[in-house]
């Protein structure tokens, strides 16, 4: 039995099914896929998001799989797996765009959600790039991406998950590497190197055989 903690309040990663009241989501499928490789069953334990790492550190659960980032100051208490998804800030451009990364944004119009990390990155680039850039500020990620699709902006700086879930995601692509990386990882007890190695090996195998891609396609596709 693999006891996995999660906070079922963050779709599409984890949420309670309305009919069964059981957790479903990307992280649920991921944990079950890992357990299946080991030939064990998974028991999901609901834990508040802010308490997940403490629950792992106290060994009340075996792992936390709940859209968790790496938090450097917790490395004495818990261990972090290899990333299984990148949720950071990326540059979204139309499929036909010639833009290949932030260095190409000089003089361009860049859509952002007001107050977001993408907004801060656009303002930083406006200062640093020769010729600057023009921020196109919108009230939401969807509106920022809509500005790109409508030709009101050349690119958008948005989080990778919101981009994947946008109804017109198939008309956009990510240019270059994330400007701000925010990978999600599995949290494990510190001092359990064999378990960490087994989790990382399982993640690598699930990536290699296409299982991770199938899980992404199931949960990170616009309705």
N, C-alpha and C positions, 0 to 999 in steps of 0.2 A: 504494500500500500504506500502510495506517495501522497503525502498530505500537502496540498498546495493552497496557499492563502491568496485571496484576491478581494478587491473592493468592487462589487458588481454594480457600479454606478457610472461607468465610463464607456458607453458604446462608441464604436463597434468592438472594443477590446473585451469588455465584460459587462453584462447586464443580466438581470433576472428575466427568464422567460415568463411572459404573462400567464401562460396556461399552466406550466409545471412548477414555476417558482424555483427552477434550477438555473444556475449560471450558464450563459451561452456567450460566445464571442470569439474573437481571434485568439486571445490568450487561453481560453478554455480549450479550443482545438489544438493549440500548440502544446499545452501541458499534456493533453491526452495522447497526442502523437508521440511525445517523448516517452510517456509511460508505456505505450504500446510497444515501442522498440525494446523496452526493458522487460516486457512481459508482466507488468504489474498493473493494478488498478489505481485510479486517481480518486482521492477524496478532496473535494473543494471545501475550504473553510472561509467563510465571510469575515473579513477583517477591515476595519477602517483604513483608508489609504495612509494616513499619517502614522498608523500603528504597525504597518506591515513589516518594516525593517526590524522594529523591536521584537515582533513576534518571531521572526526568523532568528534573531540574535539569542532569544530566550529558548529557542528550539521548541516552541509551541507548534510550529509548522515546519515542514521540511524545506520549503521553498516559497517564494512569493513570485507569482507570474501575473503582473497587474500593471502593465504599461509604466514600469518604473525606470527612471534614469539612473545613471551612475552618480552617486553623491560621494565625493572624494573624502569628506571628513568622517564617513561611516566605514571606511575600509578596515578599521580596527575591530569593528563589530560584526561585519558581514562581508561576504565575497560576492563579486559580480561576474556573471557569465559573459561570454562573447555577446555582442549585440545581435538581436534577431530582427530589428527593423530600425530604420532611420526616420525620426520624426522631426528633424530640425528644419531650419529655414532654407528654402531652396529658391532658385530663380526659374520661374515658369515662363515659357515663351511659346508662341504658336509653332506648330510643326514645321512651317516653312521659314521660320526665322533663321537668320545667319548668326545670331548672337550665340556665343559659346561659353560665356561666363561673365562674372562681374566686371572684368577688365574691359569688356566691350560696351559697357553702359554709358560711357561718356557722351553727353549730349542727348541722351535718350530719356523717354518718359517712362517712369517706373511706378506701377500701381502698388499700393500698400493698404493694409488695414490700419486705421488710425490707432496709435498707441501700442502697436504690436512690435515684436522683435524685428520684423521686416521693415517697419517704419523707422526704427532706430538705425538699422543697417543702411537703409536708403539715404538717411541724413548723413551718416558717416561717409558713404561713398560720394555723396554730393560735395563734401569737403575735400576728399582725397583725390578724386579723379580730375585730371586736367579737362577743363570744360564743364565739370560738374554733371549733374543730371537733374531732371525735373520730377519731383515726387508727385504722383497723382493719388491723393489721399481719399479713401473711401471708408464707409462705415462698417464694412465686414470683409472677410476673406472672399466670400462669393462675389461681392460687388467689385473687389479689386480684380479678380479673375475675369469678371464680366467686362471690365474696362479694357482688358487685353483683347478679349474676343471681339469687342465692338470696335477695335482700332483706336481707342482713346488712349492707350498706353502700349509701349513696345514690349513690356515685360512686367512681371509682378514678383514681389518677394513675399512668399507665403510659407506656411508650414506644410511639410510633405503630406501629412495625413489629410488635411483639408483639401489639398490639390487632388489627391487620389479619389476623394469622395465627391468631388464636384461633378455635376451632371454632364459637363462638357470636357471632362478630363482627357478624353480620347483625342481632342483637338489641340492639346497642349503637350509639351515635353519639358523635362528638367534640363537646363543648360549648366553644365559644369558640376562641381562638387557643392555640397551644402555650405552656405555662408556661415551658418551657426549649426554645429552638429548637436543633435539631441537623441542619441540612440537609446532604445529601450532594451533592458537586460533582465535576466532572471537573477533574483537575489537568493543567496544560499548562505548557510552558516559558515563563519570563518573557522579555519582549522579542519576543514573537510575536503582536502585536495582531491581525493578520489572521486567524490561526488561532483565536484566542480569539473573535473576532467571528463566524467561520464556525461554531464549535461552538455559540455562544449562539443564532445564527440557526437552526441545525438543531434545537436543543432547543425553541425556540419553535414551529417548524413541526410537530414531532412532538407537541407538546402540543395545538396547534390542530387537527390532523387526527385526533386520537384515538389515535394510535399509542402514546403514553405510557400512556394509560389501559388499552389492551389488554395492554401489557407488565406493568403493575401487576396486572391481573386474572389474568394467567397465573401470576405468581410470588408474589403477596401474597394468596393465597386459601388458607384452611385446607384441608388434605387431607380 
